[in-house]
């Protein structure tokens, strides 16, 4: 596990000023530490073997995005001469230097984990990643035919000489740098051959358990691509480009067209990383650097295979279910289970009391999807309003919205075109919805709409009643099986009125909208969170002790961190469950002695934002879409809702308590800025969050079928 470089750490403060930069950990290093926690799962022999491949893949793809967005942004700041110090005391140049020192050892650990831990484990399980020259004759003949039939037709060798300019290299593309020699002139010549991403990266042999990388198959048959030439050598390399979209939204006549244009420009972003094989000769490396305009700070030499992000496709190709996690499809909540084949009417159920759903333990298909599907079919439903940030291919949610519009209902959908790396997909959904007669808008200028909300307007016995879902996760059936998220289904009049006002502000014109129950960014969410924290601190006393528990993806905002420091100084016990970035430094005497920070990393991606504020027996709970980051609080539309029903707050508290008891998947952040993985003490019962919550979901269903109440539900 890589540590923060010692020479990159500011000197600890002599005093206790809450603005002291030492109290604020660096954002980028904290994210890299999160990626290290992902890598630890790949190195853990207790992780199922195919899942280890997937965690190696996740580490690699996470790092790709980090370069495309974070490193590229810092480089732009440095090139623009920005030398302003952040709240952590670091300039953009110092941050880039610290990243460079951190990433080298982390990348080496990643490659080493694959080659020294996972590959031998695969071999022991009878799965082989072979070199071409290690194969028997019949296998080499099989690969020769595969190359001729499947690979050769899609390859395009691109020469580089005075008559052939250096070719364009697409973002994240894997290529071979090929040197050939002309027998007539004996001159060495250079060419680039792209490793096609439309073919499997790992080619299976006839036995189904031996795989050869596609670049090795290509290298072994380059003589067919350069007939009459002597192939001298070939090494893989890969480029990563700046992929962050910058839009002048206030100058755009049509936001959809503007985003499409920016997507085209993204293809030609500056190269921010050049990965080369360690075997690549120096003169070829320098040629690539010169042609791609890459300096040494962006050069990464890899002692092993490039682009291990493709290992997820290898895991998918290995048909060995016993080497993977058992599938989990989620359970249907007892209150949503109908008799026989008859599905319950969700509107009747919600009128009887609010519902809390916790994915993937509660199935997305029998809760949120069913809510919108029934709304689309129900003749009493007059209108549906929905936000879409990221959704999946062949989305049941989008299909339900289209069906509702075809049934004559008023359907208004806000599609966030600027959801990073989902822009093209969302453009497609926006057009499909518009063609079906849905009213589609793209949100507010200068803001991303990140709120996870759906509102259904229904006529009931001569009056109008509204129902809604407010959640922490996207309306995406695929990620709902992989991410943990929480959602509230309610017909509370104040909450649905607030949501109506929010949708009106998103689709129309509104200023100074006031909300009675929900908290909305950028209209005062930061101030509301700081007030909630401050109220616990002010009310804290020996008789009414204060406690705060907050789960989130990232804790970055300096003002919110200062509020938590102040609450700790007042004596409030604070537990923070932060999956990714955490800039708060816990356990500092006189500042954060009562603050504990942990991260849960495991089979599912922890994605909820759930907060609990307590004084004595009085507790308040909130869930929503917002992390405590400046981008969420200032530059996104977010919605956070209170949860009041005692049954539901009991369930929320149970979820938080399970994570706070975890001694298997949990990591704790120390005051020195490093993370340590927890393990059960001798004689202590192991508690793994994802396993225990699955068991509780199953038990809830069993008890309900037996006629009992079951945990957390009527």
C-alpha positions as CSV (number, residue, x, y, z in Angstrom):
1,X,0.0,0.0,0.0
2,X,1.6,3.3,-1.1
3,X,1.9,6.1,1.5
4,X,1.8,9.8,0.9
5,X,5.4,10.9,0.0
6,X,7.0,12.3,3.2
7,X,8.4,15.3,1.4
8,X,5.0,16.2,0.1
9,X,3.4,16.5,3.5
10,X,3.0,19.9,5.1
11,X,4.5,20.4,8.5
12,X,2.0,19.7,11.4
13,X,0.5,22.9,12.9
14,X,1.7,24.3,16.2
15,X,-1.8,25.6,17.0
16,X,-5.4,24.5,16.5
17,X,-6.8,26.9,14.0
18,X,-9.5,25.2,12.0
19,X,-8.2,26.8,8.8
20,X,-4.7,25.3,9.2
21,X,-3.8,23.6,5.9
22,X,-2.4,20.5,7.8
23,X,-6.0,19.6,8.9
24,X,-7.1,19.2,5.3
25,X,-5.7,16.1,3.5
26,X,-5.0,16.4,-0.2
27,X,-8.0,15.5,-2.4
28,X,-6.1,13.7,-5.1
29,X,-3.9,11.7,-2.8
30,X,-6.9,10.6,-0.8
31,X,-8.6,9.4,-4.0
32,X,-5.4,7.4,-4.9
33,X,-5.6,5.8,-1.5
34,X,-9.1,4.7,-2.2
35,X,-7.9,3.1,-5.4
36,X,-5.3,1.3,-3.3
37,X,-8.1,-0.1,-1.2
38,X,-9.7,-1.5,-4.3
39,X,-6.4,-3.1,-5.3
40,X,-6.2,-4.7,-1.8
41,X,-9.2,-6.8,-2.7
42,X,-7.4,-8.1,-5.8
43,X,-4.4,-9.1,-3.6
44,X,-6.6,-10.8,-1.0
45,X,-6.6,-14.6,-1.4
46,X,-10.0,-14.6,0.3
47,X,-11.6,-12.8,-2.6
48,X,-13.0,-15.2,-5.2
49,X,-10.5,-15.6,-8.1
50,X,-12.6,-14.1,-10.9
51,X,-13.5,-11.1,-8.6
52,X,-9.8,-10.6,-8.1
53,X,-9.5,-10.1,-11.9
54,X,-12.4,-7.7,-11.8
55,X,-10.9,-5.6,-9.0
56,X,-7.6,-5.4,-10.9
57,X,-9.7,-4.2,-13.8
58,X,-11.5,-1.6,-11.7
59,X,-8.2,-0.3,-10.3
60,X,-7.0,0.3,-13.9
61,X,-10.1,1.9,-15.3
62,X,-10.4,4.1,-12.2
63,X,-6.8,5.3,-12.8
64,X,-7.6,5.9,-16.5
65,X,-10.4,8.3,-15.5
66,X,-8.2,9.9,-12.9
67,X,-5.8,10.9,-15.6
68,X,-8.5,11.9,-18.1
69,X,-10.1,14.3,-15.6
70,X,-8.1,15.1,-12.5
71,X,-4.5,15.0,-13.9
72,X,-5.6,16.8,-17.1
73,X,-7.3,19.5,-15.0
74,X,-4.2,20.1,-12.9
75,X,-2.0,20.2,-15.9
76,X,-4.2,22.9,-17.4
77,X,-3.9,24.9,-14.2
78,X,-0.1,24.6,-14.2
79,X,0.1,25.6,-17.9
80,X,-2.2,28.6,-17.2
81,X,0.2,29.7,-14.4
82,X,-2.2,29.0,-11.5
83,X,-0.1,29.0,-8.3
84,X,-3.0,29.5,-5.8
85,X,-2.8,27.2,-2.7
86,X,-5.8,25.2,-1.8
87,X,-7.2,24.7,1.7
88,X,-4.6,21.9,2.0
89,X,-1.8,24.4,1.4
90,X,-0.7,22.8,-1.9
91,X,-0.4,24.4,-5.3
92,X,-1.4,22.6,-8.5
93,X,2.3,22.0,-9.3
94,X,3.0,20.5,-5.8
95,X,-0.1,18.3,-6.2
96,X,1.1,16.9,-9.6
97,X,4.5,16.2,-8.1
98,X,2.9,14.3,-5.2
99,X,0.6,12.3,-7.6
100,X,3.7,11.4,-9.7
101,X,5.5,10.1,-6.6
102,X,2.5,8.1,-5.5
103,X,1.3,6.6,-8.8
104,X,4.7,4.9,-9.6
105,X,4.6,2.5,-6.6
106,X,0.9,2.0,-6.9
107,X,1.1,1.0,-10.6
108,X,4.0,-1.3,-9.8
109,X,1.9,-2.9,-7.0
110,X,-1.0,-3.3,-9.4
111,X,1.2,-5.1,-12.0
112,X,2.9,-7.2,-9.3
113,X,-0.5,-8.3,-7.9
114,X,-1.5,-9.5,-11.3
115,X,1.7,-11.3,-12.2
116,X,2.7,-12.7,-8.8
117,X,-0.6,-13.3,-7.1
118,X,-3.5,-13.7,-9.5
119,X,-1.8,-15.4,-12.5
120,X,-0.4,-18.2,-10.3
121,X,-3.8,-18.6,-8.7
122,X,-5.3,-18.9,-12.1
123,X,-2.8,-21.5,-13.0
124,X,-3.6,-23.5,-9.9
125,X,-7.2,-23.4,-10.9
126,X,-6.4,-24.7,-14.4
127,X,-6.7,-21.4,-16.2
128,X,-3.6,-20.4,-18.2
129,X,-2.5,-17.1,-19.7
130,X,0.0,-18.4,-22.2
131,X,2.8,-16.9,-24.3
132,X,2.6,-17.9,-28.0
133,X,6.1,-19.4,-28.0
134,X,5.0,-21.7,-25.1
135,X,2.2,-23.3,-27.1
136,X,2.1,-26.7,-28.8
137,X,2.1,-26.8,-32.6
138,X,-1.7,-27.4,-32.9
139,X,-2.4,-24.4,-30.7
140,X,-0.1,-22.2,-32.8
141,X,-1.8,-23.4,-35.9
142,X,-5.2,-22.5,-34.4
143,X,-3.9,-19.0,-33.6
144,X,-2.6,-18.6,-37.2
145,X,-6.0,-19.5,-38.6
146,X,-7.7,-17.2,-36.0
147,X,-5.4,-14.3,-37.0
148,X,-6.0,-14.8,-40.7
149,X,-9.8,-15.2,-40.4
150,X,-10.6,-12.8,-37.5
151,X,-7.8,-10.3,-36.9
152,X,-6.0,-9.7,-40.2
153,X,-9.0,-8.3,-42.0
154,X,-9.6,-5.5,-39.4
155,X,-5.9,-4.4,-39.1
156,X,-4.6,-1.3,-40.7
157,X,-0.8,-0.8,-40.5
158,X,0.1,2.9,-40.5
159,X,3.6,3.8,-41.7
160,X,5.4,6.9,-40.3
161,X,7.8,8.6,-42.8
162,X,7.9,11.8,-44.7
163,X,5.0,10.7,-46.9
164,X,2.9,9.3,-44.0
165,X,2.4,11.6,-41.0
166,X,2.2,10.2,-37.5
167,X,-1.3,8.8,-37.2
168,X,-4.1,9.9,-34.8
169,X,-4.2,7.8,-31.7
170,X,-7.6,7.5,-30.0
171,X,-8.0,7.9,-26.3
172,X,-7.2,4.7,-24.3
173,X,-6.3,2.8,-27.5
174,X,-3.7,0.1,-27.2
175,X,-1.2,-0.1,-30.1
176,X,1.9,-1.8,-31.3
177,X,5.0,0.2,-32.1
178,X,6.5,-1.9,-34.9
179,X,10.0,-1.5,-36.4
180,X,10.6,-3.2,-39.7
181,X,13.6,-3.3,-42.0
182,X,13.6,-3.0,-45.8
183,X,15.9,-5.7,-47.1
184,X,16.8,-3.5,-50.1
185,X,17.9,-0.4,-48.2
186,X,18.4,-2.0,-44.8
187,X,16.7,1.1,-43.4
188,X,14.7,0.7,-40.2
189,X,11.1,1.9,-40.7
190,X,8.4,2.6,-38.0
191,X,4.7,1.8,-38.1
192,X,1.8,1.8,-35.7
193,X,-0.8,-1.0,-35.6
194,X,-3.8,-0.5,-33.4
195,X,-4.9,-3.5,-31.3
196,X,-8.6,-3.6,-32.3
197,X,-11.0,-3.2,-29.4
198,X,-13.8,-4.8,-31.4
199,X,-12.1,-8.2,-30.9
200,X,-11.6,-10.1,-27.6
201,X,-8.5,-8.9,-25.8
202,X,-7.8,-12.4,-24.6
203,X,-8.2,-15.1,-27.3
204,X,-9.4,-18.4,-26.0
205,X,-7.8,-21.6,-27.3
206,X,-9.8,-24.7,-28.2
207,X,-9.6,-26.1,-24.6
208,X,-11.5,-23.1,-23.3
209,X,-9.2,-22.6,-20.4
210,X,-6.0,-21.2,-22.1
211,X,-5.9,-17.6,-23.3
212,X,-3.4,-15.6,-25.3
213,X,-3.5,-11.8,-25.4
214,X,-4.5,-10.3,-28.7
215,X,-1.4,-8.2,-29.0
216,X,0.7,-11.3,-28.7
217,X,-1.3,-13.0,-31.4
218,X,-0.7,-9.9,-33.6
219,X,3.0,-9.7,-32.8
220,X,3.5,-13.4,-33.7
221,X,2.0,-12.8,-37.2
222,X,3.2,-9.4,-38.2
223,X,5.1,-10.9,-41.1
224,X,1.7,-11.3,-42.8
225,X,1.0,-7.6,-42.3
226,X,4.4,-6.4,-43.6
227,X,5.1,-8.9,-46.5
228,X,8.6,-8.6,-47.9
229,X,9.8,-6.7,-44.8
230,X,11.9,-8.0,-41.9
231,X,10.0,-7.4,-38.6
232,X,12.6,-6.3,-36.1
233,X,10.6,-5.7,-33.0
234,X,7.1,-4.7,-31.7
235,X,6.1,-3.4,-28.3
236,X,2.8,-2.2,-27.0
237,X,2.0,1.3,-26.0
238,X,-1.1,3.2,-24.9
239,X,-2.3,6.8,-24.7
240,X,-4.6,8.6,-22.4
241,X,-6.1,11.9,-23.4
242,X,-7.7,14.8,-21.6
243,X,-11.4,13.9,-21.7
244,X,-13.0,16.6,-19.6
245,X,-15.7,18.5,-21.5
246,X,-15.8,22.3,-21.1
247,X,-18.9,24.0,-22.2
248,X,-19.8,27.7,-22.6
249,X,-23.4,26.9,-21.8
250,X,-24.6,30.5,-21.6
251,X,-23.4,31.0,-25.2
252,X,-24.9,27.8,-26.6
253,X,-28.0,28.1,-28.8
254,X,-28.8,24.3,-28.3
255,X,-27.2,22.5,-25.4
256,X,-27.7,19.0,-27.1
257,X,-25.8,20.2,-30.2
258,X,-23.1,21.9,-28.1
259,X,-22.5,18.7,-26.1
260,X,-22.3,16.7,-29.4
261,X,-19.6,19.1,-30.7
262,X,-17.6,18.8,-27.4
263,X,-17.8,15.0,-27.6
264,X,-16.1,15.3,-31.0
265,X,-13.5,17.6,-29.7
266,X,-12.8,15.3,-26.7
267,X,-11.3,12.7,-29.2
268,X,-8.5,15.2,-29.8
269,X,-7.7,16.1,-26.3
270,X,-4.1,16.5,-25.2
271,X,-2.2,13.3,-24.3
272,X,-1.8,13.3,-20.5
273,X,-0.3,9.8,-20.2
274,X,1.8,7.6,-22.4
275,X,2.2,4.0,-21.2
276,X,5.0,2.0,-22.8
277,X,6.3,-1.5,-22.3
278,X,9.5,-1.7,-20.3
279,X,11.1,-3.6,-23.3
280,X,10.5,-0.7,-25.7
281,X,13.9,0.7,-27.0
282,X,14.8,4.2,-25.9
283,X,14.8,5.6,-29.5
284,X,11.2,4.4,-30.0
285,X,10.1,5.9,-26.7
286,X,11.6,9.2,-27.7
287,X,9.9,9.1,-31.1
288,X,6.5,8.5,-29.5
289,X,7.1,11.3,-27.0
290,X,8.1,13.7,-29.8
291,X,5.2,12.9,-32.0
292,X,2.7,13.0,-29.2
293,X,4.2,16.0,-27.5
294,X,4.6,14.2,-24.2
295,X,7.2,15.1,-21.6
296,X,8.8,12.7,-19.1
297,X,6.3,13.5,-16.4
298,X,3.6,11.9,-18.5
299,X,5.6,8.8,-19.4
300,X,4.7,5.6,-17.6
301,X,7.0,2.6,-18.1
302,X,5.1,-0.6,-17.3
303,X,6.9,-3.9,-16.3
304,X,4.1,-6.1,-17.5
305,X,1.0,-6.2,-19.7
306,X,-0.6,-2.8,-20.6
307,X,-4.3,-2.0,-20.1
308,X,-5.3,-4.4,-17.3
309,X,-8.7,-2.8,-17.4
310,X,-9.5,-5.5,-19.9
311,X,-9.2,-8.2,-17.3
312,X,-13.0,-7.8,-16.6
313,X,-13.6,-9.2,-20.1
314,X,-11.3,-12.1,-19.2
315,X,-13.3,-12.8,-16.1
316,X,-16.5,-12.8,-18.1
317,X,-15.0,-15.3,-20.6
318,X,-14.1,-17.8,-17.9
319,X,-17.0,-20.1,-17.3
320,X,-16.2,-21.2,-13.8
321,X,-19.1,-20.0,-11.5
322,X,-17.4,-21.6,-8.5
323,X,-14.6,-19.0,-8.9
324,X,-16.9,-16.0,-8.6
325,X,-19.3,-14.5,-6.1
326,X,-22.6,-16.3,-6.0
327,X,-25.2,-14.3,-7.9
328,X,-27.4,-12.0,-5.9
329,X,-30.7,-10.7,-7.4
330,X,-32.2,-9.0,-4.4
331,X,-35.3,-9.8,-2.5
332,X,-38.8,-8.2,-2.8
333,X,-39.7,-6.3,0.4
334,X,-42.6,-8.0,2.3
335,X,-44.9,-5.0,1.7
336,X,-44.3,-5.2,-2.0
337,X,-44.9,-9.0,-2.3
338,X,-48.2,-9.8,-3.8
339,X,-50.2,-13.0,-3.4
340,X,-49.5,-15.5,-6.2
341,X,-48.7,-13.8,-9.5
342,X,-50.6,-10.6,-8.5
343,X,-48.2,-7.7,-7.9
344,X,-49.2,-5.3,-5.2
345,X,-50.5,-1.8,-6.1
346,X,-47.6,0.4,-5.0
347,X,-49.8,3.5,-4.7
348,X,-52.1,1.7,-2.2
349,X,-49.0,0.4,-0.4
350,X,-47.3,3.9,-0.2
351,X,-50.6,5.5,1.1
352,X,-50.4,3.0,4.0
353,X,-46.9,4.2,4.9
354,X,-43.6,5.3,3.4
355,X,-41.3,2.7,2.0
356,X,-37.5,2.6,2.2
357,X,-35.6,0.5,-0.4
358,X,-32.0,-0.5,0.0
359,X,-30.4,-1.8,-3.3
360,X,-29.2,-4.3,-4.2
361,X,-30.5,-6.1,-1.1
362,X,-34.0,-5.0,-2.1
363,X,-34.6,-5.7,-5.8
364,X,-34.7,-2.6,-8.0
365,X,-37.0,-4.4,-10.4
366,X,-39.8,-5.0,-7.8
367,X,-39.6,-1.5,-6.3
368,X,-38.4,1.5,-8.3
369,X,-39.0,0.0,-11.7
370,X,-42.4,-1.3,-10.7
371,X,-43.3,2.1,-9.3
372,X,-42.8,3.7,-12.7
373,X,-44.2,0.8,-14.7
374,X,-47.4,0.9,-12.7
375,X,-47.5,4.7,-13.1
376,X,-47.2,4.3,-16.9
377,X,-50.1,1.8,-17.0
378,X,-52.4,3.4,-14.4
379,X,-55.3,5.2,-16.0
380,X,-55.6,7.5,-12.9
381,X,-52.0,8.8,-13.3
382,X,-52.0,12.1,-15.0
383,X,-48.3,13.1,-15.1
384,X,-44.8,11.7,-14.4
385,X,-41.8,13.9,-13.9
386,X,-38.3,12.3,-13.7
387,X,-34.6,13.2,-13.6
388,X,-32.2,11.0,-15.5
389,X,-28.4,11.3,-14.8
390,X,-27.1,7.9,-15.8
391,X,-29.2,5.1,-17.1
392,X,-28.6,1.7,-18.8
393,X,-29.0,0.3,-22.2
394,X,-32.5,-0.9,-23.0
395,X,-33.6,0.9,-19.8
396,X,-36.8,-0.3,-18.2
397,X,-37.2,3.1,-16.7
398,X,-36.9,4.9,-20.1
399,X,-39.3,2.4,-21.7
400,X,-41.8,3.0,-18.9
401,X,-41.6,6.8,-19.6
402,X,-42.1,6.3,-23.3
403,X,-45.0,4.0,-22.7
404,X,-46.6,6.6,-20.4
405,X,-46.3,9.3,-23.0
406,X,-47.9,6.9,-25.6
407,X,-50.8,6.4,-23.1
408,X,-51.4,10.1,-23.2
409,X,-49.9,11.1,-19.9
410,X,-48.0,14.3,-19.4
411,X,-44.3,13.1,-19.1
412,X,-41.5,15.5,-18.4
413,X,-38.0,14.3,-18.1
414,X,-34.8,16.2,-17.3
415,X,-31.9,14.4,-19.0
416,X,-28.5,15.5,-17.8
417,X,-26.5,15.7,-21.0
418,X,-23.3,16.6,-19.1
419,X,-23.0,13.4,-17.0
420,X,-19.3,12.7,-17.5
421,X,-18.6,9.8,-20.0
422,X,-22.4,9.1,-20.4
423,X,-23.0,12.1,-22.6
424,X,-23.4,10.2,-25.8
425,X,-25.7,7.7,-24.2
426,X,-27.8,10.4,-22.7
427,X,-28.1,12.2,-26.0
428,X,-29.5,9.0,-27.5
429,X,-32.1,8.7,-24.6
430,X,-33.1,12.4,-25.0
431,X,-33.8,11.9,-28.7
432,X,-35.7,8.7,-28.1
433,X,-37.9,10.3,-25.4
434,X,-38.5,13.4,-27.5
435,X,-39.6,11.2,-30.5
436,X,-42.2,9.5,-28.2
437,X,-43.7,12.8,-27.2
438,X,-42.0,13.3,-23.8
439,X,-41.2,16.8,-22.7
440,X,-37.4,16.7,-22.4
441,X,-35.3,19.5,-20.8
442,X,-31.6,19.6,-20.1
443,X,-31.5,21.4,-16.8
444,X,-30.1,24.7,-15.7
445,X,-27.3,26.6,-17.3
446,X,-24.0,26.1,-15.4
447,X,-25.4,23.3,-13.2
448,X,-25.5,19.5,-13.5
449,X,-28.8,18.0,-12.4
450,X,-27.6,15.1,-10.2
451,X,-30.8,14.7,-8.1
452,X,-32.4,11.3,-8.2
453,X,-36.1,12.1,-8.2
454,X,-39.3,10.8,-9.7
455,X,-42.8,12.4,-9.2
456,X,-46.1,10.8,-10.1
457,X,-49.3,12.9,-10.2
458,X,-52.5,10.8,-9.7
459,X,-56.3,11.5,-9.6
460,X,-57.9,9.8,-6.6
461,X,-61.6,10.2,-5.8
462,X,-61.9,13.7,-7.2
463,X,-58.6,15.0,-5.8
464,X,-55.0,15.0,-6.8
465,X,-52.4,13.1,-4.8
466,X,-48.7,13.0,-5.6
467,X,-46.2,10.2,-5.1
468,X,-42.5,10.3,-5.3
469,X,-39.2,8.5,-5.1
470,X,-36.1,10.3,-3.9
471,X,-32.9,8.3,-3.8
472,X,-29.2,8.2,-3.6
473,X,-28.6,6.2,-6.9
474,X,-29.2,6.5,-10.6
475,X,-32.2,5.1,-12.3
476,X,-30.0,2.3,-13.7
477,X,-31.0,-1.3,-13.4
478,X,-27.5,-2.5,-14.1
479,X,-25.7,-0.5,-11.4
480,X,-28.6,-1.1,-9.0
481,X,-27.3,-4.7,-8.8
482,X,-23.7,-3.6,-8.2
483,X,-24.0,-0.4,-6.1
484,X,-25.6,0.0,-2.7
485,X,-28.2,2.8,-2.7
486,X,-31.1,3.9,-0.6
487,X,-34.4,5.4,-1.8
488,X,-37.6,6.7,-0.2
489,X,-41.1,6.1,-1.7
490,X,-43.6,8.5,-0.1
491,X,-46.8,10.5,-0.7
492,X,-46.0,12.9,2.1
493,X,-47.8,16.2,1.0
494,X,-45.0,18.5,2.0
495,X,-42.2,16.5,0.4
496,X,-44.2,16.0,-2.9
497,X,-45.0,19.7,-2.9
498,X,-41.4,20.5,-2.5
499,X,-40.5,18.1,-5.3
500,X,-43.1,19.8,-7.6
501,X,-41.5,23.1,-6.9
502,X,-38.1,21.7,-7.7
503,X,-39.3,20.3,-11.0
504,X,-40.9,23.6,-11.9
505,X,-37.6,25.4,-11.2
506,X,-35.8,22.9,-13.5
507,X,-38.2,23.0,-16.4
508,X,-39.3,26.6,-16.1
509,X,-38.1,29.9,-14.6
510,X,-38.0,30.4,-10.8
511,X,-36.0,32.3,-8.3
512,X,-35.9,32.0,-4.5
513,X,-37.9,28.8,-4.4
514,X,-38.5,27.8,-0.8
515,X,-38.7,24.2,0.3
516,X,-40.4,23.0,3.5
517,X,-38.9,19.6,3.9
518,X,-36.3,18.7,1.3
519,X,-32.8,20.2,1.2
520,X,-31.7,21.3,-2.3
521,X,-28.4,22.3,-3.8
522,X,-27.2,24.8,-4.8
523,X,-29.9,26.6,-2.9
524,X,-28.6,26.4,0.7
525,X,-27.7,22.7,1.1
526,X,-24.2,23.5,2.5
527,X,-25.7,26.0,4.9
528,X,-28.4,23.4,6.0
529,X,-25.8,20.7,6.6
530,X,-23.6,23.1,8.6
531,X,-26.6,24.1,10.6
532,X,-27.6,20.5,11.3
533,X,-24.1,19.7,12.5
534,X,-24.0,23.0,14.5
535,X,-27.3,22.3,16.2
536,X,-26.1,18.9,17.5
537,X,-23.0,20.7,18.9
538,X,-25.0,23.5,20.5
539,X,-27.4,21.0,22.2
540,X,-24.7,18.6,23.3
541,X,-24.5,18.2,27.0
542,X,-23.8,15.4,29.5
543,X,-27.5,14.7,29.7
544,X,-28.3,15.1,26.0
545,X,-25.1,13.8,24.3
546,X,-24.7,14.6,20.7
547,X,-23.8,12.1,18.0
548,X,-23.5,12.3,14.2
549,X,-23.2,9.5,11.8
550,X,-22.7,10.3,8.1
551,X,-22.3,8.0,5.2
552,X,-21.1,9.4,1.8
553,X,-18.9,8.8,-1.2
554,X,-16.6,11.7,-0.6
555,X,-15.9,14.4,2.1
556,X,-14.1,17.3,0.4
557,X,-15.8,20.6,1.3
558,X,-13.7,22.6,3.7
559,X,-16.6,24.5,5.3
560,X,-18.4,21.2,6.2
561,X,-15.2,19.8,7.5
562,X,-14.7,22.8,9.7
563,X,-18.2,22.4,11.1
564,X,-17.4,18.7,12.0
565,X,-14.2,19.8,13.6
566,X,-16.1,22.4,15.7
567,X,-18.7,19.8,16.7
568,X,-15.9,17.5,17.8
569,X,-14.3,20.2,19.9
570,X,-17.8,20.6,21.5
571,X,-17.6,16.9,22.5
572,X,-19.9,15.4,19.9
573,X,-19.2,11.8,19.0
574,X,-18.9,11.6,15.2
575,X,-18.6,8.5,12.9
576,X,-18.0,9.1,9.2
577,X,-18.3,6.3,6.7
578,X,-16.6,7.6,3.6
579,X,-16.0,5.3,0.7
580,X,-13.6,7.4,-1.4
581,X,-12.1,10.8,-0.8
582,X,-11.8,12.1,2.8
583,X,-10.0,15.3,3.4
584,X,-10.8,15.4,7.1
585,X,-8.0,14.4,9.5
586,X,-9.5,12.4,12.4
587,X,-8.1,11.9,15.9
588,X,-6.1,15.2,16.1
589,X,-5.9,16.3,19.8
590,X,-8.0,19.3,20.5
591,X,-9.5,19.3,17.0
592,X,-11.0,15.9,16.0
593,X,-10.4,13.6,18.9
594,X,-14.0,12.3,18.8
595,X,-14.1,11.8,15.0
596,X,-13.7,8.3,13.5
597,X,-13.5,7.7,9.8
598,X,-13.9,4.4,8.1
599,X,-14.3,3.2,4.5
600,X,-16.2,0.0,3.4
601,X,-14.8,-1.6,0.3
602,X,-16.1,-4.9,-1.0
603,X,-18.3,-6.8,-3.4
604,X,-20.7,-3.8,-3.9
605,X,-19.8,-0.2,-4.4
606,X,-21.0,1.8,-1.4
607,X,-22.9,4.7,-3.0
608,X,-25.5,5.9,-0.4
609,X,-25.5,9.3,1.3
610,X,-27.3,8.8,4.6
611,X,-27.0,11.1,7.6
612,X,-28.1,10.8,11.3
613,X,-28.0,13.7,13.8
614,X,-28.8,12.9,17.4
615,X,-29.1,14.6,20.8
616,X,-30.2,12.3,23.5
617,X,-33.1,10.3,22.2
618,X,-34.0,12.8,19.5
619,X,-32.7,11.7,16.1
620,X,-33.2,13.0,12.6
621,X,-32.3,11.1,9.4
622,X,-31.7,12.3,5.8
623,X,-30.9,10.5,2.5
624,X,-30.1,12.0,-0.9
625,X,-27.9,12.5,-3.9
626,X,-25.3,14.9,-2.5
627,X,-21.8,14.3,-1.3
628,X,-20.1,17.0,0.8
629,X,-18.0,18.3,-2.1
630,X,-17.9,21.8,-3.6
631,X,-19.1,20.4,-7.0
632,X,-22.2,18.9,-5.4
633,X,-23.0,21.8,-3.1
634,X,-22.2,24.6,-5.6
635,X,-22.4,23.3,-9.1
636,X,-25.1,20.6,-9.1
637,X,-28.8,20.3,-8.5
638,X,-29.1,17.9,-5.6
639,X,-32.1,16.7,-3.5
640,X,-31.9,15.4,0.1
641,X,-35.0,14.3,1.9
642,X,-35.7,13.6,5.6
643,X,-36.9,10.1,6.7
644,X,-39.3,10.2,9.6
645,X,-41.2,6.9,9.8
646,X,-39.9,5.1,12.9
647,X,-39.8,1.7,11.0
648,X,-37.7,3.3,8.3
649,X,-35.4,5.1,10.6
650,X,-34.9,1.9,12.5
651,X,-33.8,0.3,9.2
652,X,-31.5,3.2,8.4
653,X,-29.9,3.0,11.8
654,X,-29.5,-0.8,11.4
655,X,-27.7,-0.3,8.1
656,X,-25.3,2.3,9.7
657,X,-24.7,0.1,12.7
658,X,-23.7,-2.8,10.5
659,X,-21.1,-0.7,8.7
660,X,-19.8,0.7,12.0
661,X,-19.4,-2.9,13.4
662,X,-17.6,-4.1,10.2
663,X,-14.2,-5.7,11.0
664,X,-13.7,-7.4,7.7
665,X,-14.4,-5.0,4.8
666,X,-13.7,-1.8,6.8
667,X,-10.6,0.5,6.7
668,X,-9.9,3.2,9.3
669,X,-8.2,6.5,8.6
670,X,-5.5,7.6,11.0
671,X,-4.5,11.1,12.1
672,X,-1.3,10.6,10.0
673,X,-3.5,10.4,6.8
674,X,-3.0,6.7,6.1
675,X,-5.6,3.9,6.1
676,X,-5.4,0.6,7.9
677,X,-7.6,-2.4,7.2
678,X,-9.4,-3.8,10.2
679,X,-9.5,-7.5,11.1
680,X,-11.4,-9.4,13.8
681,X,-9.6,-9.6,17.1
682,X,-9.0,-13.0,18.6
683,X,-12.3,-14.4,19.6
684,X,-14.2,-11.6,17.9
685,X,-17.1,-12.4,15.5
686,X,-16.3,-11.4,11.9
687,X,-18.8,-8.8,10.6
688,X,-18.7,-8.2,6.9
689,X,-21.2,-5.5,5.8
690,X,-22.3,-6.9,2.4
691,X,-22.6,-10.5,3.7
692,X,-24.5,-9.5,6.8
693,X,-26.9,-7.2,5.0
694,X,-27.7,-10.0,2.5
695,X,-28.5,-12.3,5.4
696,X,-30.7,-9.7,7.0
697,X,-32.6,-9.2,3.7
698,X,-33.2,-12.9,3.4
699,X,-34.3,-13.2,7.0
700,X,-36.7,-10.4,6.6
701,X,-38.5,-12.2,3.8
702,X,-38.6,-15.5,5.7
703,X,-40.0,-13.9,8.8
704,X,-42.6,-12.0,6.7
705,X,-43.7,-15.2,5.0
706,X,-44.0,-16.9,8.4
707,X,-46.4,-14.1,9.5
708,X,-44.0,-12.1,11.6
709,X,-43.3,-8.4,11.1
710,X,-39.6,-9.0,10.1
711,X,-36.9,-6.5,10.6
712,X,-37.5,-2.9,9.3
713,X,-41.0,-3.2,7.9
714,X,-44.6,-3.4,8.6
